[in-house]
């Protein structure tokens, strides 16, 4: 991804915010199958291996307001990655 970021910054002349947002979409698409179809062990009693999506559903069923913190975390991640470039 860093080579792609260098190419976007030099040849296409994108500012850091555009570069971060344009690179996040392909990365998210690449990770989607793993989120939905790759189970891994969790440390919760009474639960077998779960996918990341199943973990998210379980956590949100217990505390629905946590979605606000997840969105805030995404905002901070975008700002951090923008400042990184």
N, C-alpha and C positions, 0 to 999 in steps of 0.2 A: 504494500500500500504506500510505502514511503516513496518508492520510485514513481508511482502514479501521482502522488501529491506533488513531487518535484516537477513532473511534466505539466500538470495542471497549472502550477504556479508560474512556470516560465513560458510555455508555448501558448497557452490559452489565456493567460493574464487574468486569472480569477483572484478576487480578494480572499482573505482567510476564511470569512464566514461562508461564502459561496463554496469554497473548496471543501470545508467541513461538511456542509449539508449535502453536497453532491456525492461525497464519498460515503456518507452514512447509509444512503439507500442501497447501494450494491452490497455493503457489508451486512445490512439487516436481511436482505433477500438471501444471501449466502447462508446465514445462520438459522433461518426459519425452519428448515427440515430438522435440524438438531434440537430445536426447542420443542417441537411437537412429537418427534419420534425416537429420541434417544433417552431411555430411562437410565437413572443412576440411583445408587442407594441414598436414602435420607436417614437422618439420625432420630427420627420420630418413632416412638413406640406404636406398634399396631399398623404401621405403614410399610408396604413393600417398596420396591424401586419405583420411582415416579419420574415423569418427564418434567422439564422446567415449567411447562404450561399447567400441568396438574398441581405443581407446588404453588404457582401463582393463584390458581383457583381456590386452593385450600386456604391459603393465607388471606385472600380477599373475602372468603366466606366467614372467617373469624373476625376480621377487622377491615371493613370496606373503606374506611377513611384513609387507609394506607396508600390508596391510589394517588392521593395528593402528594405524598412524599416521593412516590415513584416518579411522578411527572416533574417535581422539583429537582430530583436527582438527574433526570434527563436534561433539563435546562442547564444545570451546572456542568454537566458533561459536555454539552455543546459549547458553552462559554470557555471551558478549559481547553478543548481541542482547537477552538478558534484562536486563542492566545498562543497555543503551542506553535502554530504555523506563522 
